[in-house]
């Protein structure tokens, strides 16, 4: 009986460690991907950003960069509903993404009849 309890306890602890390890690994790689994309887009001029937007649109990988003291849950849900990945940066405000945001706003108005301002 003690052997069975010990085996089940060890199995339970193993499952907990495996789950925790898998979760932290996925979080790490998501964080690395997030940083890589932000670094790449932060170095682009508006003309290059237009090319990036066209490529993202073609690959159905549209992005939205937001910032501020608090994240906007309504905005996040609406962006996700429209297939747009949000990159929340906290208090950091980067003007490099303004060109991309304008292109995204025009696209949403024209193609989906959605006003980006009303997503808030």
C-alpha positions in Angstrom: 0.0 0.0 0.0 2.8 2.4 0.9 4.6 1.6 -2.4 1.4 2.4 -4.4 1.0 5.8 -2.6 4.7 6.6 -3.1 4.4 5.7 -6.8 1.2 7.9 -7.2 2.8 10.8 -5.3 5.9 10.6 -7.5 3.8 10.4 -10.6 1.7 13.5 -9.5 4.9 15.5 -8.7 6.3 14.5 -12.1 3.2 15.6 -13.9 3.3 19.0 -12.0 6.9 19.5 -12.9 6.4 18.5 -16.5 3.4 20.9 -16.9 5.2 23.8 -15.2 8.3 23.2 -17.4 6.2 23.1 -20.6 4.4 26.3 -19.6 7.5 28.2 -18.7 9.2 27.0 -21.9 6.3 28.2 -24.1 6.2 31.6 -22.2 10.0 32.0 -22.7 9.7 31.4 -26.5 6.7 33.6 -26.8 8.6 36.4 -25.0 11.6 35.9 -27.3 9.3 36.1 -30.4 7.7 39.2 -29.0 11.0 40.9 -28.5 12.3 39.9 -31.9 9.3 41.3 -33.7 9.3 44.6 -31.7 13.1 45.0 -32.4 12.6 44.3 -36.1 9.6 46.7 -36.5 11.2 49.4 -34.3 14.0 49.8 -36.8 11.8 50.4 -39.9 11.1 53.7 -41.6 7.6 54.4 -42.9 8.3 53.1 -46.4 9.7 49.9 -45.0 6.7 49.7 -42.7 4.4 49.8 -45.6 6.1 46.8 -47.2 6.0 45.0 -43.8 2.2 45.8 -43.6 1.6 44.4 -47.1 3.5 41.2 -46.2 1.7 40.8 -42.9 -1.6 41.4 -44.6 -0.8 38.8 -47.2 0.3 36.3 -44.5 -2.7 37.2 -42.3 -0.4 38.3 -39.5 -1.5 41.8 -38.8 -0.1 43.4 -35.6 -1.1 46.3 -33.4 1.3 48.0 -31.0 -0.3 49.5 -27.9 1.0 51.1 -24.8 0.0 53.0 -21.7 -0.1 52.5 -18.0 -2.8 49.9 -18.2 -3.7 47.5 -21.0 -7.2 47.9 -22.5 -9.0 44.6 -22.2 -11.8 45.7 -24.6 -9.2 46.7 -27.2 -7.4 43.4 -26.8 -10.6 41.4 -27.3 -11.7 43.3 -30.3 -8.2 43.1 -31.9 -8.2 39.3 -31.4 -11.7 39.1 -32.8 -10.5 40.8 -36.0 -7.4 38.5 -36.2 -4.9 41.1 -35.1 -2.1 40.3 -32.7 -1.5 42.9 -30.1 1.9 43.9 -28.9 1.4 45.7 -25.6 4.5 47.6 -24.5 3.4 49.1 -21.2 4.4 52.7 -20.7 6.7 52.7 -23.7 5.4 54.7 -26.6 7.0 54.1 -29.9 6.3 56.4 -32.8 7.8 53.9 -35.3 4.5 52.0 -35.3 2.3 55.0 -36.1 2.8 54.4 -39.9 1.7 50.7 -39.4 -1.3 51.8 -37.3 -2.5 54.2 -39.9 -2.3 51.5 -42.6 -4.1 49.1 -40.3 -6.8 51.6 -39.6 -7.3 52.3 -43.3 -7.5 48.6 -44.0 -10.0 47.9 -41.2 -12.2 50.8 -42.4 -12.1 49.8 -46.0 -12.3 46.0 -45.8 -14.1 45.2 -42.5 -16.0 48.5 -41.9 -14.4 48.7 -38.5 -13.1 51.9 -37.0 -9.9 51.3 -35.0 -10.8 54.1 -32.6 -14.1 52.4 -31.8 -12.3 49.2 -30.8 -11.4 50.9 -27.5 
